Amino acid sequence: MRQLTITPQFVELIPTQIQDGILYISEKYGTAIHKCCCGCGHEVVTPLSLASWKLYRVGNIVTLHPSIGNWKFQCKSHYLIQKNKVIWVPSMSKQQIHRVQDRDKRDMERYIAQSNVHKMKGELVQSTDTRVEERPMVGARSRSPWHWLKTWWEN
């Protein structure tokens, strides 16, 4: 059964058995995990970093950005987690999925290259990129998911 909401649970370590409808978030290890919101039972791991997902938090209300595209699962579900709500978005074609995956790969390569440059210069690189940002979700971040999908698609 499709989830329409998700409950964040902040933990140090991810439990071995995870429950439907819970987004387990480990700030210490910069990761979040949940069962696919379509109900297929697959575990969805979202590493938190500048090159992958970012988690925004206001109290116990969270937004995970960008969308979750489970294209390697048979369900191929695609949704946003915004203010503890699961917002279902349209499926994507194989061509669209490949473009997203290529862009994600380039983003990760750029992120790693920039991190390596800082390390080579002997600069202290703090892992602030895995921290959960606690701030009000206002302004540009309060736009509709359709706005973000349109913006993402045009780039």
N, C-alpha and C positions, 0 to 999 in steps of 0.2 A: 504494500500500500504506500502510495506517495506521501512523503512528509510535507507539511505546509509550514511547520515551525521546527526550530532546533534549539536545544538548551545548552548553553556553554557551561562547561565544567573545567575549572582551572586546576591542573594537577602538576606535580613534579614529574612523575613517571606515568606513561600511558598504561592503563590496566591491560591485562592479558585478554580479558573478555570485555568487549565494548558493546554498548547497548544502542538500539535504534533511537534516533532522535536526540542523541547527546553529541555535542562537539567537544571532544577532550582537547584541551590546550595546555601544552607545556611551554611556558615562557623560558624556563631554564634551558631547554633543549631546542627551542625555536621550531616547534612543530605542532600541528593540529591534526587530529584524526577523527573520522566519523564513519558510520556505515552509510553507504550510498543512499541518498534520500528517495530513490525510486522504490526501495524495498527489496532489491535483488540480493542484499546481504554482503556485497563486497565492501572491504574496508578501503576508505579513501584517505590517503596521507597527503597533507598539504604542508610542505616545508615553508617556514616563514622567513623570507629574506627579500632583499631589494629586487632580486631576479626571479622570484616566484610569487608567493602570495604574501599579502600584508593583512594583518588583523587590526581592526580599529575597535576600540572598546570604550564604552561609557557605562560605568558600573558593571552590571551583568548583561548588558546589551552589546552584541558584537556584530561586526560586518567583516566578511572575508572577501578580499578583492585580489584578483579578478574572479571571473566565474569559474565554476567547477565543470570541466568537460571530461566525462568518463568515457573517452573514446576507445580505450583499450578493453573495456568491459562489453559484454554482449548487449547490455541495456543501452549503451551509448547516451546515457542521461546527460543533461546540460542544465545547470541551474546556478543561481546566485544565492549567497547567504547574506542577507541584508537586514540588519536590526533584528536578528533572531528569526527572521522569516525566510522560508525557502521560496524563491521566486523562479518558476520554471520558464525557461527560454526555449525558442525553437531549435530543432535539431539542425545540424550543419551538414553540408555535403562533404564528400571525401576530399575534394579540392580545398574547401574552406578549412577543414581540419588540418590538412598538410601545411597550409599557410600559417596557421596558428602554431603548429609544432615547430616549423622552421623559425618563426619569429622568437618563440620561447628558447630555442637552442641558441640563436644569436644573442639574445639577452643574457643568457647564462654565460656564454663565452666572453662577452664584454665585461660582465660583472667579475668573472674570475681574472681576466686580464688586468682590470683596474686594481683588484685586490693585490695581485702579484706585483704590480708597479709600486704600490705603497710599501709592500714588504721589502722589495729590493732597495728602496730608498731608505730603509731602516726606520720608517715611520711606524708609530704604534697604531695598529689597526684594531679598533675596538669593535666588538660584535654587536653594535647597536642596531644593525639591520635586522636582527631577529627579535627585537623587543616588540612587545605589543604596545601600540600607541594608544594612550588613554587621553582622549580629547573628544569634545562634542563633534558629532557628525553633522556639520552645517555647511552652508555655502555650496561649493561645487560637489561635495561628497553626498549631498542630499538629493541630487538629481535622480531621475528615474533610471531603472536598469536599462530601459530602451535607449536612453541617451548614451549611456556608457557603451552599449553594444554598437550603436550607430557610430560613435566616435572611434571605437576600436576597429570596426570594420573598414572605416574610411582611411585608417592609417596603415 
